[in-house]
Amino acid sequence: IMYAISMDLPFAQERYCGARNIKNLKTLSDHREASFGRAYGVLIEELRLLCRAIFIIDHDDIVQYVEYVPEVTQHPDYDKALDALRKVIFDSRYAIPTKR
């Protein structure tokens, strides 16, 4: 499951996704308490924004990959993140057993 978490209010997140025809993304708002931002070290307190970051968390809720983007206007290294995601997805510990 892929989530986009921001300090935007839910209605703004819905409007953004709707305007761009984004349908395969779940959005979460950290607007009220900024608890996600504090817990994951992405809260920019003085601006009340979350810095751009990618977290890949495995089936055991263990963080397997993190990238914090130093500048809000920059993008993360999507290729590196996708490589890390593939490793988690294809990890043999989570393979579905096949019947023989």
N, CA, C and O atoms as a MOPAC input file, in Angstrom:
PM7 MOZYME 1SCF
protein

 N      0.86100 1    -1.17000 1     0.00000 1
 C      0.00000 1     0.00000 1     0.00000 1
 C      0.90100 1     1.22300 1     0.00000 1
 O      1.90500 1     1.26300 1     0.71000 1
 N      0.54500 1     2.20500 1    -0.78600 1
 C      1.33300 1     3.42800 1    -0.84100 1
 C      0.50800 1     4.57800 1    -0.26600 1
 O     -0.65100 1     4.77900 1    -0.62800 1
 N      1.13600 1     5.32400 1     0.63600 1
 C      0.48600 1     6.46700 1     1.26700 1
 C      1.25700 1     7.73800 1     0.94900 1
 O      2.48200 1     7.72400 1     0.83100 1
 N      0.53400 1     8.82000 1     0.81400 1
 C      1.12800 1    10.15400 1     0.75700 1
 C      0.63600 1    10.86900 1     2.00800 1
 O     -0.56800 1    11.02500 1     2.21400 1
 N      1.56900 1    11.29800 1     2.83100 1
 C      1.22300 1    11.94400 1     4.09400 1
 C      1.70100 1    13.38500 1     4.02300 1
 O      2.85400 1    13.65300 1     3.68600 1
 N      0.80800 1    14.30500 1     4.34300 1
 C      1.17500 1    15.72200 1     4.30100 1
 C      0.46400 1    16.46800 1     5.42600 1
 O     -0.35000 1    15.90700 1     6.15900 1
 N      0.79700 1    17.74000 1     5.53500 1
 C      0.14000 1    18.60000 1     6.51500 1
 C     -1.12700 1    19.22600 1     5.94200 1
 O     -1.82100 1    19.97400 1     6.63100 1
 N     -1.42600 1    18.92200 1     4.68500 1
 C     -2.64300 1    19.44900 1     4.06400 1
 C     -3.87800 1    18.83700 1     4.71400 1
 O     -3.84300 1    17.71800 1     5.22400 1
 N     -4.95500 1    19.58800 1     4.68400 1
 C     -6.23200 1    19.06000 1     5.16500 1
 C     -6.74200 1    18.01500 1     4.17600 1
 O     -6.42200 1    18.08100 1     2.99000 1
 N     -7.53300 1    17.05300 1     4.65000 1
 C     -8.03100 1    15.99800 1     3.75500 1
 C     -8.73400 1    16.52200 1     2.50500 1
 O     -8.56700 1    15.95000 1     1.42700 1
 N     -9.51900 1    17.59900 1     2.62300 1
 C    -10.21800 1    18.10000 1     1.43700 1
 C     -9.22800 1    18.59900 1     0.38700 1
 O     -9.47400 1    18.46200 1    -0.81100 1
 N     -8.10900 1    19.17800 1     0.83000 1
 C     -7.09600 1    19.66400 1    -0.11100 1
 C     -6.38000 1    18.48900 1    -0.77800 1
 O     -6.05600 1    18.54600 1    -1.96500 1
 N     -6.13800 1    17.43400 1    -0.01900 1
 C     -5.51700 1    16.24200 1    -0.59300 1
 C     -6.42300 1    15.62700 1    -1.66200 1
 O     -5.96000 1    15.23800 1    -2.73400 1
 N     -7.71600 1    15.54400 1    -1.35500 1
 C     -8.67900 1    14.99300 1    -2.31600 1
 C     -8.74200 1    15.85200 1    -3.57500 1
 O     -8.78700 1    15.32900 1    -4.68900 1
 N     -8.74300 1    17.15500 1    -3.39700 1
 C     -8.79400 1    18.06700 1    -4.54000 1
 C     -7.54700 1    17.89800 1    -5.41000 1
 O     -7.64600 1    17.85700 1    -6.63600 1
 N     -6.38600 1    17.80000 1    -4.78500 1
 C     -5.13200 1    17.62100 1    -5.51500 1
 C     -5.16400 1    16.33300 1    -6.33900 1
 O     -4.85500 1    16.34000 1    -7.53100 1
 N     -5.53900 1    15.23500 1    -5.69600 1
 C     -5.58800 1    13.94300 1    -6.39800 1
 C     -6.64200 1    13.95500 1    -7.50000 1
 O     -6.41200 1    13.42000 1    -8.58400 1
 N     -7.78200 1    14.55400 1    -7.23300 1
 C     -8.84200 1    14.63100 1    -8.23100 1
 C     -8.42700 1    15.42700 1    -9.45100 1
 O     -8.72700 1    15.03600 1   -10.57900 1
 N     -7.74300 1    16.53600 1    -9.24100 1
 C     -7.31000 1    17.39400 1   -10.34900 1
 C     -6.26800 1    16.70600 1   -11.22100 1
 O     -6.12200 1    17.03700 1   -12.39800 1
 N     -5.54500 1    15.75200 1   -10.64900 1
 C     -4.49500 1    15.04600 1   -11.39200 1
 C     -4.89500 1    13.61800 1   -11.74200 1
 O     -4.08100 1    12.84000 1   -12.24100 1
 N     -6.15100 1    13.28100 1   -11.47700 1
 C     -6.69500 1    11.95400 1   -11.77000 1
 C     -5.88500 1    10.83900 1   -11.10100 1
 O     -5.66900 1     9.77900 1   -11.68700 1
 N     -5.44100 1    11.09400 1    -9.87000 1
 C     -4.68200 1    10.10600 1    -9.10000 1
 C     -5.68100 1     9.25300 1    -8.33000 1
 O     -6.44800 1     9.76500 1    -7.51500 1
 N     -5.66800 1     7.94300 1    -8.59400 1
 C     -6.64800 1     7.05900 1    -7.96300 1
 C     -6.02000 1     5.93200 1    -7.15200 1
 O     -6.70800 1     5.30700 1    -6.34500 1
 N     -4.75200 1     5.66000 1    -7.34100 1
 C     -4.12400 1     4.52100 1    -6.67600 1
 C     -3.21600 1     4.93800 1    -5.51800 1
 O     -2.19100 1     4.30500 1    -5.26500 1
 N     -3.59600 1     5.99200 1    -4.83000 1
 C     -2.79700 1     6.52500 1    -3.73500 1
 C     -3.70700 1     6.84100 1    -2.55900 1
 O     -4.74500 1     7.48400 1    -2.71900 1
 N     -3.31400 1     6.38900 1    -1.38700 1
 C     -4.06500 1     6.72900 1    -0.17800 1
 C     -3.38600 1     7.93200 1     0.46200 1
 O     -2.16400 1     7.96200 1     0.60500 1
 N     -4.18200 1     8.91800 1     0.84300 1
 C     -3.62000 1    10.11400 1     1.46600 1
 C     -3.99500 1    10.15700 1     2.94100 1
 O     -5.08900 1     9.75600 1     3.34000 1
 N     -3.06500 1    10.64800 1     3.72700 1
 C     -3.27700 1    10.83300 1     5.15800 1
 C     -2.84900 1    12.24900 1     5.51800 1
 O     -1.86400 1    12.76400 1     4.98700 1
 N     -3.59200 1    12.87300 1     6.42200 1
 C     -3.28100 1    14.22900 1     6.84900 1
 C     -2.67000 1    14.21100 1     8.24800 1
 O     -3.20800 1    13.58700 1     9.16300 1
 N     -1.55300 1    14.89600 1     8.40100 1
 C     -0.89300 1    15.04000 1     9.69900 1
 C     -1.14100 1    16.44000 1    10.25900 1
 O     -0.42300 1    16.90600 1    11.14500 1
 N     -2.16600 1    17.09800 1     9.72900 1
 C     -2.43200 1    18.50200 1    10.03100 1
 C     -2.68500 1    18.76900 1    11.51700 1
 O     -2.13800 1    19.72400 1    12.06800 1
 N     -3.48200 1    17.96700 1    12.15600 1
 C     -3.88900 1    18.26500 1    13.54300 1
 C     -2.75300 1    18.21100 1    14.54900 1
 O     -2.51300 1    19.18100 1    15.26800 1
 N     -2.05700 1    17.09000 1    14.60700 1
 C     -1.08200 1    16.90300 1    15.68400 1
 C      0.37300 1    16.85400 1    15.22300 1
 O      1.28700 1    16.96700 1    16.04000 1
 N      0.59000 1    16.68800 1    13.93600 1
 C      1.94400 1    16.54900 1    13.38700 1
 C      2.68900 1    15.37600 1    14.02100 1
 O      3.91600 1    15.39200 1    14.11500 1
 N      1.94800 1    14.36700 1    14.45300 1
 C      2.56500 1    13.22700 1    15.13700 1
 C      3.43800 1    12.38700 1    14.20400 1
 O      4.49800 1    11.90800 1    14.60700 1
 N      2.99700 1    12.21000 1    12.96900 1
 C      3.82700 1    11.46700 1    12.01500 1
 C      5.12500 1    12.23200 1    11.76300 1
 O      6.21200 1    11.65400 1    11.79600 1
 N      5.00300 1    13.52000 1    11.51400 1
 C      6.18200 1    14.34100 1    11.24100 1
 C      7.20400 1    14.29600 1    12.35800 1
 O      8.40500 1    14.20500 1    12.10600 1
 N      6.73500 1    14.35800 1    13.58100 1
 C      7.65300 1    14.28900 1    14.72700 1
 C      8.26300 1    12.89400 1    14.85400 1
 O      9.46900 1    12.75700 1    15.05700 1
 N      7.43100 1    11.86500 1    14.73400 1
 C      7.89600 1    10.49100 1    14.92400 1
 C      8.91900 1    10.07000 1    13.86900 1
 O      9.84500 1     9.31600 1    14.16900 1
 N      8.75600 1    10.55100 1    12.64200 1
 C      9.64400 1    10.13800 1    11.55500 1
 C     10.68900 1    11.19300 1    11.19300 1
 O     11.42900 1    11.02700 1    10.22300 1
 N     10.75100 1    12.27200 1    11.96500 1
 C     11.79200 1    13.27400 1    11.76500 1
 C     11.64500 1    14.09900 1    10.50400 1
 O     12.64100 1    14.55800 1     9.94400 1
 N     10.40900 1    14.29600 1    10.04800 1
 C     10.20000 1    15.05000 1     8.80800 1
 C      9.46100 1    16.36800 1     9.02000 1
 O      9.17600 1    17.07300 1     8.05200 1
 N      9.15100 1    16.70800 1    10.24800 1
 C      8.41200 1    17.94000 1    10.52400 1
 C      9.34700 1    19.14500 1    10.47800 1
 O     10.36800 1    19.18100 1    11.16500 1
 N      8.98400 1    20.12600 1     9.66200 1
 C      9.67900 1    21.41200 1     9.63600 1
 C      8.81400 1    22.33800 1    10.48800 1
 O      7.87000 1    22.95200 1     9.99100 1
 N      9.14400 1    22.43000 1    11.76800 1
 C      8.29000 1    23.09800 1    12.76200 1
 C      7.93500 1    24.53100 1    12.37100 1
 O      6.76700 1    24.91500 1    12.42000 1
 N      8.94300 1    25.32600 1    11.98100 1
 C      8.70100 1    26.74900 1    11.72800 1
 C      7.79600 1    26.99600 1    10.52000 1
 O      7.15800 1    28.04500 1    10.43000 1
 N      7.73800 1    26.04800 1     9.60200 1
 C      6.87200 1    26.18900 1     8.42300 1
 C      5.60700 1    25.33600 1     8.52100 1
 O      4.69100 1    25.45800 1     7.70800 1
 N      5.58100 1    24.47900 1     9.52500 1
 C      4.48400 1    23.51500 1     9.70000 1
 C      4.25500 1    22.72200 1     8.41100 1
 O      3.13600 1    22.59600 1     7.91500 1
 N      5.36000 1    22.19900 1     7.89900 1
 C      5.36500 1    21.35600 1     6.70700 1
 C      6.12200 1    20.07400 1     7.01500 1
 O      6.86700 1    19.99600 1     7.99300 1
 N      5.92400 1    19.07600 1     6.17500 1
 C      6.72600 1    17.86200 1     6.24800 1
 C      7.74000 1    17.91600 1     5.11500 1
 O      7.39700 1    18.25400 1     3.98200 1
 N      8.99100 1    17.58000 1     5.42400 1
 C      9.97600 1    17.52600 1     4.34500 1
 C      9.67000 1    16.30400 1     3.48500 1
 O      9.03900 1    15.34900 1     3.93800 1
 N     10.12300 1    16.35400 1     2.25100 1
 C      9.91300 1    15.20500 1     1.36800 1
 C     10.77700 1    14.05400 1     1.84000 1
 O     11.95400 1    14.22400 1     2.15700 1
 N     10.17700 1    12.89400 1     1.88000 1
 C     10.90200 1    11.70100 1     2.30500 1
 C     10.18600 1    10.47800 1     1.76500 1
 O      8.99600 1    10.51700 1     1.45200 1
 N     10.93200 1     9.39800 1     1.66300 1
 C     10.35600 1     8.10600 1     1.30000 1
 C     10.73100 1     7.12400 1     2.39400 1
 O     11.88900 1     7.04000 1     2.80200 1
 N      9.74300 1     6.38700 1     2.86200 1
 C      9.94500 1     5.31600 1     3.83100 1
 C      9.38000 1     4.04200 1     3.22600 1
 O      8.23700 1     4.02400 1     2.76900 1
 N     10.16900 1     2.98100 1     3.22000 1
 C      9.66900 1     1.67800 1     2.79500 1
 C      9.69300 1     0.79000 1     4.02000 1
 O     10.73700 1     0.55900 1     4.62900 1
 N      8.51600 1     0.29800 1     4.36400 1
 C      8.32700 1    -0.48400 1     5.58200 1
 C      7.87400 1    -1.87700 1     5.17200 1
 O      6.94500 1    -2.02700 1     4.37800 1
 N      8.53000 1    -2.89300 1     5.71500 1
 C      8.21800 1    -4.25600 1     5.29100 1
 C      6.98800 1    -4.81800 1     6.00100 1
 O      6.31900 1    -4.12500 1     6.76700 1
 N      6.71400 1    -6.08000 1     5.72900 1
 C      5.52800 1    -6.74800 1     6.27300 1
 C      5.56300 1    -6.87700 1     7.79800 1
 O      4.52700 1    -7.06500 1     8.43600 1
 N      6.75900 1    -6.77400 1     8.37200 1
 C      6.91300 1    -6.85500 1     9.83000 1
 C      6.97500 1    -5.47400 1    10.46800 1
 O      7.35400 1    -5.34000 1    11.63100 1
 N      6.60300 1    -4.44400 1     9.70600 1
 C      6.62800 1    -3.05400 1    10.16100 1
 C      8.03000 1    -2.56200 1    10.51500 1
 O      8.20000 1    -1.72600 1    11.40200 1
 N      9.01800 1    -3.08500 1     9.81700 1
 C     10.40000 1    -2.65100 1    10.00200 1
 C     10.77300 1    -1.74100 1     8.83000 1
 O     10.57600 1    -2.09500 1     7.66700 1
 N     11.30900 1    -0.57900 1     9.15000 1
 C     11.72100 1     0.36400 1     8.10700 1
 C     12.93900 1    -0.22000 1     7.39100 1
 O     13.97700 1    -0.46100 1     8.00700 1
 N     12.79900 1    -0.44000 1     6.09800 1
 C     13.87100 1    -1.03200 1     5.29500 1
 C     14.61400 1    -0.00200 1     4.44100 1
 O     15.73000 1    -0.26000 1     3.98900 1
 N     14.00900 1     1.14300 1     4.22400 1
 C     14.63200 1     2.16600 1     3.38200 1
 C     14.09600 1     3.52400 1     3.79600 1
 O     12.90400 1     3.68200 1     4.06000 1
 N     14.99100 1     4.50300 1     3.85000 1
 C     14.59600 1     5.88300 1     4.14800 1
 C     15.41900 1     6.81200 1     3.26300 1
 O     16.62300 1     6.62900 1     3.08700 1
 N     14.75000 1     7.79300 1     2.72400 1
 C     15.45800 1     8.87800 1     2.04500 1
 C     14.79300 1    10.18400 1     2.44300 1
 O     13.60100 1    10.38400 1     2.20600 1
 N     15.57100 1    11.07000 1     3.04800 1
 C     15.10500 1    12.41400 1     3.37800 1
 C     15.63600 1    13.34600 1     2.29300 1
 O     16.83600 1    13.35700 1     2.01900 1
 N     14.76700 1    14.11300 1     1.68500 1
 C     15.17900 1    15.03500 1     0.62600 1
 C     15.53000 1    16.37200 1     1.28400 1
 O     14.70100 1    16.94400 1     1.99200 1
 N     16.74900 1    16.87700 1     1.05900 1
 C     17.19900 1    18.07100 1     1.77900 1
 C     16.46800 1    19.36100 1     1.42000 1
 O     16.42900 1    20.29000 1     2.22600 1
 N     15.89900 1    19.43000 1     0.24400 1
 C     15.21900 1    20.64700 1    -0.20300 1
 C     13.81100 1    20.29000 1    -0.66500 1
 O     13.62800 1    19.35700 1    -1.44700 1
 N     12.82500 1    21.02800 1    -0.18500 1
 C     11.41400 1    20.73300 1    -0.47700 1
 C     11.13100 1    20.73400 1    -1.97700 1
 O     10.23700 1    20.02400 1    -2.43800 1
 N     11.87800 1    21.51900 1    -2.73600 1
 C     11.62300 1    21.60700 1    -4.17700 1
 C     12.28100 1    20.47600 1    -4.97000 1
 O     12.04500 1    20.34600 1    -6.17100 1
 N     13.10300 1    19.65900 1    -4.31200 1
 C     13.77200 1    18.54700 1    -4.98900 1
 C     12.93800 1    17.27300 1    -4.86400 1
 O     12.06400 1    17.16200 1    -4.00400 1
 N     13.22700 1    16.33500 1    -5.72900 1
 C     12.56800 1    15.03700 1    -5.68600 1
 C     13.51400 1    14.00400 1    -5.09000 1
 O     14.73300 1    14.14800 1    -5.18100 1
 N     12.95900 1    12.97300 1    -4.48500 1
 C     13.81100 1    11.88300 1    -4.00700 1
 C     14.33800 1    11.07100 1    -5.19400 1
 O     13.91800 1    11.27400 1    -6.33300 1
 N     15.24500 1    10.16600 1    -4.91600 1
 C     15.76800 1     9.26600 1    -5.94500 1
 C     14.78000 1     8.10600 1    -6.08400 1
 O     14.88000 1     7.10100 1    -5.38000 1
 N     13.83300 1     8.26300 1    -6.99500 1
 C     12.76900 1     7.27100 1    -7.15200 1
 C     13.31600 1     5.90700 1    -7.56500 1
 O     12.77800 1     4.87900 1    -7.15400 1
 N     14.37200 1     5.88300 1    -8.36900 1
 C     14.93500 1     4.60100 1    -8.79900 1
 C     15.48700 1     3.80600 1    -7.62200 1
 O     15.27200 1     2.59800 1    -7.52700 1
 N     16.19900 1     4.48500 1    -6.72500 1
 C     16.71900 1     3.81300 1    -5.52800 1
 C     15.57800 1     3.28600 1    -4.66400 1
 O     15.63800 1     2.17000 1    -4.14800 1
 N     14.54900 1     4.09800 1    -4.51700 1
 C     13.40000 1     3.68800 1    -3.70700 1
 C     12.70400 1     2.48200 1    -4.32700 1
 O     12.30900 1     1.55800 1    -3.61500 1
 N     12.55400 1     2.48800 1    -5.63800 1
 C     11.91900 1     1.34800 1    -6.31100 1
 C     12.75900 1     0.08600 1    -6.17600 1
 O     12.21100 1    -1.00300 1    -6.00400 1
 N     14.07700 1     0.21500 1    -6.25000 1
 C     14.95200 1    -0.94300 1    -6.03500 1
 C     14.76800 1    -1.50700 1    -4.62900 1
 O     14.67900 1    -2.72100 1    -4.44700 1
 N     14.71200 1    -0.62300 1    -3.64300 1
 C     14.50500 1    -1.06500 1    -2.26100 1
 C     13.14300 1    -1.72400 1    -2.10400 1
 O     13.01200 1    -2.72700 1    -1.40200 1
 N     12.13700 1    -1.16800 1    -2.74900 1
 C     10.79400 1    -1.74100 1    -2.68600 1
 C     10.76900 1    -3.13200 1    -3.30600 1
 O     10.15400 1    -4.04700 1    -2.75800 1
 N     11.43100 1    -3.29500 1    -4.43800 1
 C     11.49200 1    -4.61700 1    -5.08100 1
 C     12.12500 1    -5.64300 1    -4.15500 1
 O     11.66500 1    -6.78200 1    -4.08300 1
 N     13.17700 1    -5.24600 1    -3.44700 1
 C     13.83300 1    -6.17200 1    -2.51900 1
 C     12.87200 1    -6.61100 1    -1.42500 1
 O     12.85400 1    -7.78000 1    -1.04100 1
 N     12.07900 1    -5.68300 1    -0.92500 1
 C     11.10300 1    -6.02900 1     0.11900 1
 C     10.01200 1    -6.92000 1    -0.45400 1
 O      9.62600 1    -7.91100 1     0.16600 1
 N      9.51700 1    -6.57500 1    -1.62300 1
 C      8.42600 1    -7.35000 1    -2.23100 1
 C      8.87000 1    -8.77400 1    -2.53700 1
 O      8.12300 1    -9.72400 1    -2.30300 1
 N     10.07300 1    -8.92200 1    -3.05400 1
 C     10.53300 1   -10.24000 1    -3.47900 1
 C     11.36500 1   -10.96000 1    -2.42300 1
 O     12.00400 1   -11.96800 1    -2.72200 1
 N     11.36200 1   -10.45600 1    -1.20500 1
 C     12.05200 1   -11.11100 1    -0.09900 1
 C     11.44400 1   -12.49900 1     0.09200 1
 O     10.22600 1   -12.63000 1     0.21500 1
 N     12.27200 1   -13.51800 1     0.11600 1
 C     11.77400 1   -14.89900 1     0.19300 1
 C     10.99400 1   -15.18600 1     1.47100 1
 O     10.20100 1   -16.12700 1     1.50600 1
 N     11.20100 1   -14.39900 1     2.51600 1
 C     10.44700 1   -14.62500 1     3.75800 1
 C      8.95800 1   -14.41400 1     3.55400 1
 O      8.14000 1   -14.93500 1     4.31300 1
 N      8.60400 1   -13.64300 1     2.52200 1
 C      7.20000 1   -13.32000 1     2.30800 1
 C      6.62600 1   -13.98800 1     1.06600 1
 O      5.51800 1   -13.67100 1     0.63300 1
 N      7.37900 1   -14.90100 1     0.50500 1
 C      6.89200 1   -15.57900 1    -0.69700 1
 C      5.67200 1   -16.42900 1    -0.35300 1
 O      5.59600 1   -17.02600 1     0.72100 1
 N      4.74300 1   -16.47100 1    -1.26300 1
 C      3.54700 1   -17.29500 1    -1.08300 1
 C      3.91400 1   -18.72000 1    -1.46700 1
 O      4.36900 1   -18.96300 1    -2.58500 1
 N      3.71900 1   -19.67000 1    -0.54500 1
 C      4.07800 1   -21.05600 1    -0.87000 1
 C      3.24300 1   -21.57700 1    -2.03800 1
 O      2.05400 1   -21.28100 1    -2.15800 1
 N      3.88600 1   -22.34400 1    -2.87700 1
 C      3.16500 1   -22.94300 1    -4.00100 1
 C      2.89800 1   -24.40700 1    -3.70500 1
 O      3.71000 1   -25.07800 1    -3.06800 1
 N      1.76400 1   -24.89500 1    -4.16600 1
 C      1.42500 1   -26.30700 1    -3.97100 1
 C      2.13500 1   -27.12400 1    -5.03100 1
 O      2.25700 1   -26.70200 1    -6.18100 1
 N      2.59900 1   -28.28900 1    -4.63700 1
 C      3.27900 1   -29.16600 1    -5.59900 1
 C      2.45700 1   -30.38000 1    -5.84200 1
 O      2.85200 1   -31.24700 1    -6.62100 1

